[in-house]
């Protein structure tokens, strides 16, 4: 039966039992992989071992992380996207690190200037850039309306200004923009996976 089914428990063993039962109904094509979205490599290994214990084998299963899976879906449904998002946090980290030195003396960026002044050169700048990139990635997922406001110039604090400078550096659409495009696109004839399972705690 198509649709969303949600299983909740505070015990992983109960959740993996439900997962194994769901996988007991095979996909229409034996060549299609089962897609099980997980949050870490350790979780992928544990789930695969548990499924093997229950079914005797765990084969033709893919365990993508959430960001990778979402970008994969965008690639299937929207043509001409790069294979890897330019808004991947690791990529954004280097771009932010490149921009930061020109900003720390600008009014409004005092919190960053104070933090970087105490630190040990490039390492502290890299760590700060990574934290900011992760934060922006979370905003794209959970607060897209705020990102769109920043891009229209509606706010003027340091995060909004840094984001606008970052957008000038990075061409293409971020996840929030792709989601908007997807909701208005004609998707007839586009193929999606038959079944997607999300396993998390």
N, C-alpha and C positions, 0 to 999 in steps of 0.2 A: 504494500500500500504506500503510495507516494506521500510526501509531507515530512514535517519535522517531528521527530520523536526524541524526547528528553528523558534521560535516566539520571537520577541523582542519588548519591550515597556518600557517607563519610568514610567508606571503606573501599579501597581500590579493588579488592578481590570481588566485591559485589559488582562493581562497574565492569570489570573485565569479564565476568560471567555473562552480563548482558551483551557486551561486545561480541563474545564468542557465539552467543545464541543468534545474534543478528547476522554474523558471518556464516552461520549454518545455512542460510538461504543464499545460494550462489548468484552471482551476477549473470545476466543473460548471455554474455560472451565470456568463455573461459580465458580469453586472452586479455581482457580488461583487468588492470590491477585494482585491488582494493586500496582506497585512499583513506588513511587514518592520520588525521592531523594531530600532532602532539606538540608539547612545549619544550622538549629537550631531547637530546640524544639518549640520555639515560632512560627516559620514559619510553622511547621507541624500543630500546633493547628489552626492557622489562615486559612491555606489552607483547612483543614478538615471542619471548620465551613462554609467557603465560598462554598465549594462543596455541603455541606448539604443544604445550602440556595438555591442553583441552582437546585439540583436534588431531594430534599426532604429528602435525607439520604446520609451519607458518611460511607460506610461499606466495609470491606475486602480490606482496603488500608493499605499499609505499608509505613512508612516514614523514611527510613534509612538515616544516614549521609553519605557523599561521601566516607570517609575512610572505614567505615563499609561495605558499598555496594561493593566497589572494592575488599576488602578482601573476601567477600562472593562469588563473581564471581571467584576469584582465587581458593577458596575451592571447588567450583563446578567442575572446569575444571582441576585442578591439584590435584592428590590424595596425601594423607598423610600430609597435611598441618595442623599445630596446629590451634585450633579454634580461638585463638587470636594471632595476630602477635606479635612476640617478639620485633618488631621495632615500636610498638605503642608508641607515644610520652610519655605517662604516665610511661610506663615501662622503656623507655630509660632514663627518668629523674632520676630515682633511680640508674641506672647503671652509668650514668655520675657523679652523686653525689658521688658514691663510688670511682670512678677513680680520680676525681679532686684533692683531697688532695696530692696525690703522684706526681702531675704534676706542682703545682703552683710554686715550686722552680726550675723547669727545665728551661734552657734558651729557649726563644721563647714563653713562657707562661706569660710574664710580664704583658700584659693587664689584664689577669685574676687575677694575684697576686695583682695588684694594686686595682682592684675592690673589691676583697674579703677582703683585708686588712682594707678597710674603713668600712666594714659591721659588722653586729651583728651575728657572728658565723654561726650556722647551717641554720638559716632561709635564709640568703643571699646566701649561697651555694645552697640551694634547689631552690630558685628563679632563680639563674643563670643557674643551670642545666636544669630547665624547659624551659628557653628561648633557650638554645642551642639545646635541644631535639626538640622543635618546629621548629627551623631553619633547623636541619638535616631532619626532616620530609618534610619540604618544598623542600629541595634539592632533596630528593628522588622522589618527584613528578615532579618538574619543571626543575631540573638540573641533571638528572641521569648520563649524560656523565661525569660530574665533579666528581660525587661519584665514578664512575668506574676508573677514573684517580687516585683518591686518593688511591683506593684499590690496584692499581698497583704500588704505591709508587712514583708517578710522581710529587707530590708537598710535601713541607716540612713545611708549616706554621702550626700554632697551631691547626686550625680546622681539617686539613688533618691528623695530627698526632693523635689527639683525636679520630677521626673517626676510624682510623686503630686499636687503642687500644680497642675501643668499639666493633669492628668486631671480635676481638679475644675473647671478653667476650660473644658475642651473636652468637649462632649457628643458622643455617637456612638462608633462603633467605629473603631479604628485598623486598619492592615493586618494585624497579627498576629491580632487578634481576628476580623477578617473571614475570614481564612484558616481559623481554627478553625471558624467558623460554616459556611463553605463545605464543609468536609470532612464535616460531619454533616448537611447540608441535603439534601432531596429535590430533585434537579435534573432529574427526568424531564420531558421536554417543553421544556426550556430550550435555546435555540440557542447554539452556540459557532461561532466562525469555522471554515470548512472546513480552512484551512491557515494556520499562523502560522510565519513565518520569522524567526529571530533572527540578526542579522549583527553581529559584534563582533570585537574583537581583545583 
